[in-house]
Structures are given as structure tokens and as C-alpha cells.
Amino acid sequence: MAADAGDISVLLHLNAAFDTIDHAILNSRLTE
């Protein structure tokens, strides 16, 4: 169970990272 919870935590962190990257890309495009 602990391993599964860890995997979910990693996936959530990856999703957050991709959201941050997407926002950064959109912001850079809007400011160009």
C-alpha cells in the first residue's frame, strides 16, 4: 500500500510540474 501511495504522490507531482511548464509556455507566448 505504501508503494502505491508513493506512486500516486509521484504522479500528482508530475501533473503539477507539467501544469507549471504549460503555464510558463503560455505566458512566454503571450508576452512575445
Secondary structure, DSSP 4 states (H G I P E B T S, - for coil): -HHHHHHHHHHHHHHHHHHHHHHHHHHHHHH-
